[in-house]
């Protein structure tokens, strides 16, 4: 199923070192290795604003606070839900 989240979700994650680059091909974040997680510079929070089918290679669209140069050149990047949730340590929702 393709869907859009009913409301934005803020996800606090252990930010892997492999997600520190400014650009990624197609804006797709690599599935982090154990080494990249161990080398994490710390935690970070991002907004998740859409999801796709669990069988899709990417399932979550992330909006980062680092400006439009990060990810796909518009401040967004895409990650697998299982990879993102494995790194998550807190989640918040809010209503606009």
ABEGO torsion letter per residue (X at the ends): XBBBBABBBBBBBBBBAAAABABBBGGBBBBBBAAAAAABAEBBBBBBABBBBAABABABBBBBAAEAABEAGAGBBBBBAAAAAAABABBBBBBX
